[in-house]
Amino acid sequence: MDKETLHKEIDLIQGVINRMASNSFLLKGWTVTIIVGVLALTKDTIVTSDVTYFALILLIPLCVFWYLDAFFLHKEKCYRKLYKWVIENRPTSNEYKYDLNYKRFENDVDSIAKIMRTSTIGVFYGIIALILIGITTYNIFQ
C-alpha cells in the first residue's frame, strides 16, 4: 500500500468530517441569531407587543435545528469511525478503498436521539427551550 493513496483517502474523509463540524457550528449560530432576532423585533413593535406566541412558534425551528445538529454530529462520528478503520486496516487490505459510505458504522455510534440529549447539544438547545418556555409562561400568567 502506498502512503500517498492512504493520505488521499484519509484527506477525503477528513474533509467530510470538517464539513459536518462546520455545519453543526453554523446551526448553533443560526439558532441564536433567529431566536434573538425574532424576539428583539417582536417586543413592542408594530408586529406585536405580545411575544408569547412568537416564543412558542420559535420552539419549532429550535427543535428542527436541534435535530439537524444531532444529525450532523451523528454523521461526523460515523466518519470518524470510518477514518479510524481506514488507518487501522488500509495497510493490510484494499477492501472498501475510497468508499465514503458510513452506513456500516452507524451501529457503532450513538443514535441521533441519544446525541440530542448529550451534555453539549442537550444543554445548549435545552437552555434556549427553557428560556422560550419561560417567556411564554411569564407572559401568560402576567
Secondary structure, 3 states (H helix, E strand, C coil): CCHHHHHHHHHHHHHHHHHHHHHHHHHHHHHHHHHHHHHHHHCCCCCCCCCHHHHHHCHHHHHHHHHHHHHHHHHHHHHHHHHHHHHHHCCCCCCCCCCCCCHHHHHHCCCHHHHHCCHHHHHHHHHHHHHHHHHHHHHHCC
